[in-house]
Amino acid sequence: MPSDNPSQDGFWLFGITFIGSPSSELFLALSGTVLLPIKTGFRKFYKRRFIKLIPPLVIWSVLGLLLYTQTHDLPFSDALQGILRIPFQPTIGVYWFVYAMAGLYLLAPFISPWLKGASKRQIEVFLTLWALNMTIPWILYFFPAITSEFAINGNYYWSLCYFGGFLGYWFLGYYLRKYPITIGLNKKWLTLIGMTVTYPTAVFILKKQGYNTTILLDNLQLGSAVLVAILYTLFQNTHLPKKVQSILSAISRYSFCIYLTHIYIARELYWGIFNGSQIHIFPRTFLIALMTLATGYVLTFILSRLPKGKYITGA
């Protein structure tokens, strides 16, 4: 969110960004846990997934572009061009995640047969090669002169390019479900703890020294995978009360539409309401997040009750 005092709020905004950075990747890992390997045929899987994905994406993309013609002086011709680009690229920036999910859905029936027969060691080899790819942003950061032609933005001749991308998070979630990490004095857990401490420490030190660390918060870099792995493991070993589980289940049912609408609710509604507020940036950000979640839930609940509401919400 925008800051009223960037010089003082910069550290807090960076911290909030860091805390929230693995959210999309964690969702991908959980998707891999739930979906892989798929147990239905191509047609049934695609129909079930894309009927929930595509109509809401198109509807909210169009509504968003039309909204911006009124609130951000977006020329109608540009909005129309954006609508025509919907099949090929996100017209609303945060919707990149939906396009990544669509690509993984398309791939799921092809990788499932291999996963069904793959050994633990085979999956670990894949994840190791994927992790090597995830070190590229760090190599680029510390050695920019020798990596100007490297694979951070896609190098078709990089021999490990086929082991990169968001597919690794699907495999990571599947692996952690099937071969969970035990919390305790064991090699895997202690290594994960060490990496989890090292990653934010390194990033915060570099940030404090005035370096631009944006690339080190990227979705496809090793630090994000480490945070996803430890959060997944902690959740996996946490037994929540049934009441909390029921609340989370209710939210998860409408999570897709909440995600699609949150950008409009937060930026067009609550950012304006809290503009100039004397509340500190840290609690203010979490307050806006909670209010956006609650508003998105209520809105989605109402829309889902309309005729054909599932095509609007994906619920």
N, C-alpha and C positions, 0 to 999 in steps of 0.2 A: 504494500500500500504506500501511497505517497507520504513523505515525512514533512512535518511543519518546521523541523529544525535538523536538516541533513547532517550538519557538523557534529551534533550531539547524538543523534539517533542512528548514525551509520553503523556503529558496532552492534546495536540491538537488532537492527534490520538484517544485518549479516547473520547474526545468531539465529534469528527466526527462519531465515532462508535455509541455513544449514540444517536446522532441526527438521524442516519439512522436505528437504531435498530427496530423501529416498521413498517418498510416498507413492509415486507412480510405479516405481520399480518393485516395491513391496506388493502392490496390487497384482503386478504381472506374475510374481512368484506365487502368490496365492491362487491365481488363475491356473498356473501350471499344476498346482497341488490338486485342484478340483477337477480340471478337465483332462489331464493326461494320465494314461493314454485314453483316447476317446473310444467309446464302446458301441458306437452306432456307425452306420454307413455314411458315405460322403453326403448324399442328398439330405438325409435327416439332420445331420449335424449342421450343415450349412444353413438349412431352412430355419432351424431352431435358433441359431446364433445371429444370423444376419437380419432376421425379421425383428429382433430386439435392438439391433445396432443401427441399421441404415435409416429407417424412417425417422426416429428421434433426432439423429445427427442432421439429416437434411432439414427437418422442420426448424430446429433451434439455430442452425446456421443461417437459414433464410431470415428468421425472425431477428436474429442478432444483427445482420447486415442492414435490415430495414430500420431497426432501432438506431443504429449508428448514423443513418442518414438524418435523423432528427437530433441526436444528442452530440454527435461528433462532426457534424457538417460533412459527412461522407457523401460525395456526389452520387446521385442515383445510378449513373452510368457505371461507376466503379462498383457499386453494390451489385448491379446486374452481372458484371464481369466476375465478381466474386461468386455469385450463385452458379455461374457456368463452370467455375473451377472446382466446385464441391467434389465431383467424382475423383479429382486428381490430387488435391492438396487441401489442407485445412484453411478455411477462410477466417476462422476465429482461432487465434494463436494457440490457446490451451487445448484445442481439439486435436492436436497432433497425436495425442495418446490414443484416440479412437482409431485413427488410421493405422497406428502401430498394432493395435489389437486386431484390426481387420486382416492385416497381413499374416499375423500369427494364426488366426482362425483358418485362413486358407491353407496354411502349412500343416496344421494339426493332423489331418488324416494321413499325411505322408510320413510324418515322423513317429506316429503311434505304433505301427508295426515293429519298428526298430526298438522303441522303448520297451515293448512287451517282452522282447527277447534279450535285451541288453543286460549285461552283468553290471554289478556295482563298479567294477574297475573300468569298464568301458565308459560309463557315464562320467566317472571321475577324470578320465583322459579328456573327454570333451570339455568339461568344466575347467580343466587346467589350461587347455588351449584358448578357451574363451577368456580366462583370467589374464593370460599373456596379452591378448588383444586389449584388455582393459587397462593395461599399464601404459599404453601409447600416449594418452593425454599427459601423463606424468613425465614421460620421456620428452615429449614435445615442450613441456613447460620448462624443464631444466636444461634441455639441449636443443633450443630452437634452430640453431644453425645447421645441425646435421639431420633435422627431421622436417625440413621445409617441404619435402616431397613425400612425407610419410603418410600413414593410413588414417590419420585422425578424421579426415573428411571423406575417406573412401579411396582406397588405392586398389584398383582391380587386379593389379599384379602382385599384391602382397599375399604371400602364400597362405596366410591364416585368415584372410578376409571372410571366408565362408564360415568361420567359427565366431564371428563378431555379431553384434546387434542384440536386440531385445530377446531373441530366442533363448539366450543363456539364462535369463531370469526365469523363464518357464522351466527349463531343465533344473535350475537351482531349487525351485520350489518343489518340483517332483522328487528330486534327490533328498532334500531335507525331510520330506514327509516319509519317504520309504526307508531312509537311513538317518534317523534323527540324531542330532548331537546331544549327548548327555551333559548336563550341567554338573561340573565337579572337577576333580583333579585328574583330568585326562588331556592328552595331547591336543585333540581337536578344539576343545573348549578353551584351553589356555592360549592356544594360538589365535583363536578368534578374539578373545579378550585383548590380547596384545595388539592385534591389528586395529581393533576398535578404538583403543586408546591412542595409538600412534597416528591414525588418520586425522581426527579432528585437531589433535595437538599440532601436527605439522601445518595444517591449513590455517589455524588461528595464529601461529607464530609468523607465517608468511604474510598473513593479512595485517597483523600488527606492525610489521616492518614496512608496510605500504605497497606490497606487491599485489598485482591483480590476480586473484585466485579463482576467477569465474570458471575457467576450464577444469579446475579441480573439484567443482560441484556438478560436473556434467553427469548426465544419466548413464553414460557408457564409459565409466572409469572405475578403477578397482575399489576406491573408497565407497562408492555407492553400493557395490556388491557386498562389501564387508558389513555395512550398516544393515542392509536387507537381511543378511544371514543371521546377525545377532538379534535383530528384532523378531525375526521369524522364530528363532530358537527360544527366545524369552516368552513369546506368546504361546508357543507350542508346549511349554512347561508351566504355564500359568492356568490355573483352574478358576474361572470367574464364577461368581454367584449366578444362579439361574435367572434372577431378575435382570442382571446386567447383560447376560447372554440374550435374553428376549429383546431388550432395547437395541442391542447391536444388530440382531437379526432383522428387526423392523427397519432400521436405518439401511442395512445392506440391501434390502428388497428394493428400495427406491434410490440406491446410490448412483445409478447411471444418470438418471434425470437430475439429481442433485448436482452431479458433476457438470452436466451440460448447462445448467442454469446459474451455477454459483458465480460465474464471471459477471453476469448482469446484475445479480442481486447485490454482490459485494461492491462492485465499482459504481454502478449507477444509482444505488440506493444508500448503502451504509457508508461508503467513503464520503459522500456528500454530507450525510448527517453528522459524521464525526470530524469533518474538516474544521480545523481550528480548535479542536477539543484540547483541554488541559490534561487529559488522561495520558499517562506515560505511554510511549509507543509500544512497549512490550505487552502490558495487559490489554491495551486498546486493540492490538492486532488479534489476540486470542478472543476478545469479546466479539469483535466483528466476525471472526471465524465461526463462533458458536451461534451467533444470530443468523448468519448466512446459512448454516446447516439447518437450523430450526425452520427458517423461512422456506428453504428449498424442500424440506421434508413436507411441510404443510401444503405447499404448492403442488408438489408431486402427488401427494395423497388425494388432493381434490381432482387433479387432472386425470388420475388413474381411474376415477369413478365415472368419468364421462364415457359416452359411447365411443368405441374405438380408441379409448384412452391409452391402451397399451402401445399404440403406434406413436403416441406423443412422448410417453415416459419410458418405454422399454421395460416396464415392470410386469 
